[in-house]
Amino acid sequence: MYIEKIEPVANLRMYSQIGKRVPAYCSALGKSLLSEMKDDELKKLLCEIEFKPFTPKTHSTIDQLIADVDSVRQKRMEP
């Protein structure tokens, strides 16, 4: 759930609404937060989640999500 939003000065904006709930598996912010968890923790947490498509690029399986989260982890480690 988005609890606060600060509008940027630049022209590039992110569409989000305070109070709106977005599944972690289909948002950049959610995947960033999930990247702090280990794969086995993710599987345990999300094993019963139904991956509903919000866009054509929405992950449809936990394995796809874990691969994407792993990419986030690796990018975080880059200098």
N, C-alpha and C positions, 0 to 999 in steps of 0.2 A: 504494500500500500504506500502510495506517495504521501508523505506527511508535510513536505515543504518543497518549495520551488523558488529558485532565484533566477530571474530572467537575465540572460546575457546582454551585453552591450552590442556584441557583434550581430551580423545579419543571420548567422546560422542559429536555428532554434530547434529545441527538442519538444515534441508535442507530448505533454503529460498533464494530468489533472490532479490536483490535491484531492485525496480521498479515494482515487481510483485504484482498484486492485488489478494487478497484472501478474500472471504466473511467472515465477523466476526463470523457468525454462525458455521463455520467449521474450526476454528483455535483456539488454546489455547490462543494465544495473543488476538484475537478478543473477546473471551468469557471473558477473564480477564478484558478487557476494558468495555464490556457490563455489567459486574457485578456492576459497579458504578451507573448504572441506575436502577430506580424502575421498577417493572413488568409492570405497566400501560404505562410507557414511552417506554419500549421495544415493547409492543404490538402495540402502536401507530406508532413507527418507522418502525417496521418490518411487519405490517399487509398486505402489498402488495408484500412482497418478496416471490419469488418462491424458495423454498428450494431444490436446485439441489444437488443430491448426488455426492460427490467427492470420498468418500470411503464407504464401507459397514456400517461404524459407523457414517456417517454424519446424523445430525438431519433432520427429514422430516417434522416436525411441530414446530410451535412456542411454544407449550406447552412442548415439549421435550427440546427445547433450554432453556426455562425458568427454568425447573427443573435442568438442567446442570449448568446454571448460578447461581442458588441458592446454588448448591453444592460448587461452587467457592467462593461465599460469605461466606459460613459457614467455609470453610477451611481457609479463610483469617482471620477469627475471632479466630481461634485456637491459643493457646499460643505457 
